[in-house]
């Protein structure tokens, strides 16, 4: 499972936490005026994102990905919903014989 399986897991967690963070930042903070609404979800998302970046580095190193491939995976972590489209590609790579 390590590191590509963990990268897949944290990619999905990062995508979910980003969507949740967007909800709290838009709805709770802007519409309801709750200024503290994004503190906890923001911290959780930050920790998940940092773990994702570390796992991305280990995957890049272990699987000898090109800079383009690693960059694409990183950029997908920055775009809402992109990790969910990246998941099938990572799953295929994990399941393929090395």
Protein Blocks (a to p, Z undefined) as FASTA:
>chain_A
ZZklmmmmmmmmmmmmmmmmmmmmmmmmmmnopaklmmmmmmmmmmmmmmmmmmmmmmmm
mnopafklmmmmmmmmmpghklmmmmmmmmmmmmpcZZ
